[in-house]
């Protein structure tokens, strides 16, 4: 779908469903149902718009900023306000996320209610409907993750209805999502059935992976196992780990066998610009607003398979040596061998971030243009970027490594972890990452279930870092007090050889796993009250 998804069509944005209101967006233009729904191409344009509203690079990075993986300096964003415990019902992100998600649902409803007017084969129409239903299910899932109980409807509603609707229990919305995903599964294609121009379409494996993720967030381990098993069987498309972890995110390797679902970007036509404020200034960075934390760096094992607190090979004076290769593929640190790790044609370039190294990238304090943590972002940086570090590499929403991680977690939580399960999940992931030591690769048979749980959680964070999933893992594991409470640190650069000290995060266990319903929405529709616990009405 690289060819199709790049089309941001002006006539559509001005016509059928400009997302202006939160739950109802009345279209006003010269196009009518009679003269718009006349071709598959026009219908495809609207479906493309739904894809665009489902997910994006911006959403991924914004989700990551809610977690302990990165810190936002150079201004107080809504994510930083939330993490500092200062948000209230009027916080802008609560309203903008709500608006965006219901705008996407509006698109799906308009599409579903009109596509039958097309003169096209039933098979084609049912497949397109299935894609729209998947997107709607995904959007409702995201809404419930942020807000819990939400306004829920399965048709295009009027402005009047939007002002009177109440919230539906989350459990009912989740039941709908599972039912939808089950019904549309046979209507979708496998990846092998897609033509080259159709790459990027929602497939049967994506359907099963969303099912697995929804079950995962509810700790329904038996169903997580079932869905992952179905994907791993190859019956719904054949997937495998891409040989290179760092190469997985390069534009030259898009649509490889690990990718289950991604969002397409196209050189010169559709790019994303967030990397401009995350990469070293010497490599085109501008004002570094998002930087990896010391917490993320500390999560990576040493090459011998131990956490840094337990490894005899860890040297605090040389903390980045002998570490999980995924650290180098994800984070840029002091002494980073740029030329060896980024194929941009450079020779002998090393990134120096330590103060007083007299480089453009050296730490100058929390208010300077350089990274406020002493770290920069490597993952998703593509050497073929355009001017102003504009990226055109796809954003991966779902990949096979996550299937293996979910499967391993489900098996452990059911008391079914074994050497066989370990070998086809964690061992395979670590081998791909570059581990060779027996302790890192061999099944830890003496581990208790809780010890294995901590191992799998650490592995998940390292493998999926900076891919927008960490906050949702914190939420489902209920570790907000552990992960998002207390002082945020950067590298060990301070004058007294201590770690850079940044914000003091505040996490309220009784409130902060759910967002507030936006104040603007409660003002319009009092039926949305009462607000979530801990938030004012």
N, C-alpha and C positions, 0 to 999 in steps of 0.2 A: 504493500500500500504506500510505498515511498512516493510513487507517482501521484497517487490520489490524495493522500492526507495533507499534502502541502498546500492545498487550495483553500485559502481563506477568502471566501467568496463575498465580495461586497454586496451583491444583490441579496444574498441571504441575510447578512448581518443587518441590512437595512429593512428587510422585508418580513420574513415569516416569524422569526423569533428572537429579536433582540432582547437579551436578558436584562431588563430594566428593574422589574420588581422581584420580590423574593420568591414567591410561590406562584404568582400568576404574571405572565408577561404577554399582554395582548398585542398581537402583530398588527401593524398598520402600514400598508403600502399598496401599490397598484396591483400586486400579485394576488390572485385568488386561488381557492382550491381547484377551481375548474381549469385555470390556465397554468398552474405550477406543476401539478401531479400528472404530467404528460409524458415523462420519459424516465427511464431507469437512471440516466446520468444525473438528472436533477435530484432524484431521490437519494442517489449516492452522495451528492454534495451535502445534503442534510445529515445523512448518516456520518459523513466525515466530520461534520461540525460536532456531533455527539461524541465522537472519539476525542476531538480536541478538548471538549469540556470534561471528559472523564479524568484525564490526568495530563501532567505536563512537567517539564523540568522545574518550573517555578514551584509547583506543588511539592515535588520531591524535596527540594532544598528547604522549603518552608516547613515541611514535616520534620526534616532532620534538625532544624533549628529549635524544635520543641524538646529535643533530647539532650543527653549529656555527652554526645559525640562531638558537638561543635559549640563554640561560643560566639555570640554576636557583639562586636564592639562598634565603635564609631556611630553611636546613636542608639536610642531606646526604641527598638521595634516592638511590635505587639508580642512577638514570641519571647523577647527578653523580659517584657513586662509580666507576662504570664509566669515565667520561671522565677522571677523575683517575688512572686506572690502579691503583685500589685494590680492584677486585672480585676475588672468588675463587669457588670452586665453590658456596659456601654463600650467595652473594648472593641476596636474596629475589626480585628480578625474574626471575632465571633460572628459578626454581621456579614462580612465579605465571604467567608466560607459558606455560610448558610445560603446566601444569595447565589453564589456560583453553583452550588450543588443542586439547588432547586431550578436554576436556569437550565442545567443539563437534563434534569428530569423532564422539564417542559419540552425540550427538544425531542426527547424520546417519545413522549406522549403524542406530540403533534405528528411525528413520523409514523407511529403505530396506528394512529387513527385515520391516516390518509393513504398509506401505501397500497391498500387493496384497490385503489382507483387505477393503479398502473395496469397497462396492458403488457403483462410479462408472465412468465411461467410461475406456477404456484411454488415450485421448488426454489426458484430464485427469491421470490417474495418471502417465503418462510425462513430462508437463510438470513435475509436482511433483517427480518423481524427479530430473529433469534439474537443477532448482534446488538440490536437496540435494547432488547430485554436484558441482555447481559450487562450493558452499560448502565441501564436503570438500576439493576440489582446492585452493581458496584457502587453507584452513587448513594443508594439508600444504606448500604453497608457502611460507607464512610460517614454518613450522617449519624447513624446510630453509635458509631465509635466515638464521635465527638460529643453528641448531645443526648444519648440515651433514648428516651421516648421522643418521638418526632411526629410531626404532621405527615400522614401517609395516605396516598391516594393512587389509583391506577388508571386515571384518565385525566385529560386536560381540564383543569378546573377554571371557573370564572373568577374575576377579581372579587366579586361579592363572596363567593365560597372561600376564597383564600383568607378573607378577613374574619371568618367565623369558625374555621376548622380547629379541632383540638388535637392533642398529641395522642398517638397510638403507642401502646406498650412496646418496648423494644423486642420482646419475645415474639410478638405477632409479626413484626417486620422481618425478623430473622426467619420465621417459618415461611413467610412469603418468598424470601430470597432462596431458600433451599428448594422450595417447590418450583420456582421459576427455572433455576439452574438445572434441575432434574428434567423438566419438560423440554428445555431447548437443546439439551445435549445431543440428541440424534439429528437435530436440524442444522448443526454446525459442521464444518469441514475439519478434517485433520490437516496438519501442516503439509503433508505429502500431496494432498489434493489441491493445494493452492498453486496458481500460476505465479510466475515471478512478479507480475504486476499486482498480485493480490497479497504479497507478503506483508505481514503486519496485521492481517485480519484476526479477529477473535476466533479461536479454534476450540475443538473439544477439550484439548489439554488445558487451555486457559479456563474453560468452564469448570473442569475438575479441580484446578488449582484454587480458583476462587471459593469453590465449595470447601476445600480443605482449609483454607484460611479462615473462613467464617466459623467452621467447626473448631479450629485451633483457638480462636479468640474466646470460645465458650468452654474450652477444656474438654471437648467431646472427643476423647482420644481414639475411641474405636472407629469413629467416622473419619477422623484425620487419617488413621492407618488405612482405611478402606479406599479413600480418594487417592492417597499417595500411591498405594499399591496399584491402582488402576493406571495411573500415569506411568509408573515404573515398568509396568507390564509391556508397554509399547503398543498396546491395542488401540490407543487413541493418538498415535503419533510417536515417533521414535526420537528420544532425547538423550543427551549425554553431556558430561562435563567438557567444556571447551579446554583444550590443552594448556592455554596460557591464561592465568588469572588476570594479569594486567591487560592483556590483549583483548579480553572479553568485552571491554568498554570502548574499544577503538572503532571508528567508523568503517575501517577496512574489513572488519570482522562482523558486521551487522548480519542479523538473521542466521547466526550460527546455530548449531544443534543444542546449545544450552538455553537459548532464548525461547521462552514460551509465549510471552506477550511483551511488546515494547511500543513506545510512542515514537512515531517517525518525525525526523527533522531532515531538511534538505538543504544542501549548500546554496547560498545566495537567495533562497526562497523562503525557507523557514528555519531560523536558527534560535539558539537560546544564549543569553548573555550573562548568566549568573557567575560564570567562571572568572569574569573580569575582576571581581572583587574577592577572589579566593586564591589566585596563583601569585607567585613571587613578583615583586615589582620589576625585577630584572627580566622577567619573562612576559611583560606586558600588563601586569596587574596594576590596578588603579588605587583604590582605597580599600584595604582589606577589611571587609565587614563580617566575614564568616571564616572562622579558623578552628581547626581540630583542637581538642582539649588534651590535657595530660591524662585524664581518665581513659580516653580512648587509646592513647599510646600505651598506657600501662596494661591494657587488656591483652595485648598480643603476647603470645608465649615466646620463650626462647627456642632456639632450634632443637634443643634436646627434649622439648615437649613439656617443660615445666613453666608455671607462671613465674614472673620475675621475682616474686617474693620467696620462691622455693628453689630457684635454680642456682647451682654453684658457678654457672658460666656467666651470670648476669653481672655486669660491671657498671655501677652507677656513674662512674666517670666516663664511660663510653657506652651509654645506654642503648644505642641503636644497632650495635654490633651483635651478630649471632641471634637475630630475632626472626620471628615468623616473616617470610618474604611478603606476605600480604600487607605488612606495615609499610614497606617501601613502595608498594603498589597503590597505597591509599593516602599516605601522609608524607609531606616534604618536611624534613627536619634539618638541624644543623649538621653540615658535612654531607648533605645529600648529593650523591653522584648523579647529577642531572644527565649528563651525556650517556651514561651507561644504562639509564632507566627510561629515557624519553628519546624516541627515534626522530629527532628533529634535525639531524645532520651536524649537531654541535660536537666539539671535541674538547675533552678535558674540563668541562664546566662543572663546578661544584657550587651548591647553594650554601651560603653561610648565613645563619640566622642569629648566632650569638652576638650580644652587644660588643661594640668596639672592634668588630672585624672589618669595619670600613667598607661595607657593601650596601647595595641598595636594599637588600632584604633583611639586614640585621635589626634585631629588636630595639626599638627606640622608646618603648613605653606604651601604655594602654591607649593613649589618645593620638598616637602617630599613625601615619598611613600604612606602615608595615603591620604584619600580623600581631595582634595583641596577646597571642599565646606563644609566639615563637615558632608556630607551625603553619604550613600552608597545605592546600588541598592538591593531591595528585590524582586521585580517582576521577575519571571522566574527562581529565584533560586530554585533548586530542591534538597532536602536533600539526594537523592539517587545518587548524582553525582559521577563521577569517579575521578581518580587521577588528580591533577592540576585543580580541579573544572571544569572538562569537563562535559558538560550537554548533555543528550540524550532526554530531553523532546522536544516535537514538537513545532514549531513556528507557531502561529496562524496568518494566513493572513486575514481571514474573520470570524466574529462571529455575532451571533444573536443580541447582545446588540447594535452593530453598525447599524443594520437594524432599530431598534427602535429609535436610535438617529437620523438617517437620515430622518426617517419618521416624527418625531416630528419637526425637522427643516424645512422640506418641507411644513408641514401643517402650521407652524407659518408664514413662508415667503409668503404663499398664503392667509394669514388672516383667516385661518381655524382652528386655535388652539382652543381646547375646553377641558372641564373637562374629557370627555371620552378619547380624544387623550392623554392627560397628564397621566391619570391613567394607560393606557395600555403601556405607554412608560417610562416616567421619574419616575413616582411613582413606577412602577415595578422594574426599575433599582435600585432606591434608597432603596427599601425594601430589595432587594437581597444584597445590600452593607451593610445593617445593620442599617439604619436609622429607628427610631420609632416615633420621634417627629412630631406632626401634621403639624407644619409649614414647615417641610422638605418634607412631603409626600402629603399634600393637594394642590389642584390646586390653584395657585395664581390668582384668577379671576380678581383682580384689576390691574394686570400688563399690561403695554402697549406692543405693538408688539416689540418695541426696547428693553424694559426691559426683555421680554421673550427671545429675541434673545441672550442677554448677559447671561441669565440663562442657556440656552441650550449650548452655547459655553463653559461656565465654566464646565458644566456637561460632555460635550464631552471630554474636556481635562482631567478631573479627571478619567473618566471611561477608556479611551484609552491611558493613559499615558504610555510611554516607549514601545509602540507597533508599532512605525515607522510611525505614521500618522500625527503627530503634524505639521511638516513642510508643508505638503500639505494643511492642514487646514489654516495655516497662509497665504499661497499663495492664496487660493481661497477667503478668507475673506479680502485679501489685508490689513493685519494689520502688515506688516513687520516693518514699522516705529515705531509702538507701541511695538511690541514683541521683535524685534531684533535690537534695536538701543539703545545705552547707556550702562551703567555699568552693568556687570553681578555680582550678589551677591551670597554668600553662607550664612551659618548660622551666628547667632549673637554671634561670639566668639572673636572678636577683643579686644585688650586691653582697648579701650575706650567704650566697650560695644556696638559697632556698628557692622554692618554686614560685613562679609568677602568681600573684594573688589577684583574683578578679572579683566578680559579684558573689554575694552570699545568697544562694538560691533558697527559696522557701517553698516547701511542698506541704499542702494540707491534705492529709490522707482522707479526711471525711468530705472533701470537696473536689479536689483537683483531678480526679480521674475522669470527670465529665466537665464539659464547658457549660457556661451559662447560655441559656436561650438569649438571643440578642435583645437588648432593651427595646430597640426600634420595633421589633416584631411583637413583643408583649404590649407595647403601646398601641399597636394597630389591632391586635387580636388578644383580648384578655383571656380567651379560652386556652391559650398556651401556658397559662399559669396553673399551678404553682411552678416556680423555677426549680432547677435541680438543687439538691441539698447544698447548703452553704452559700448559695448565691441569692442576692436580693431580688425581689419581685419589682 
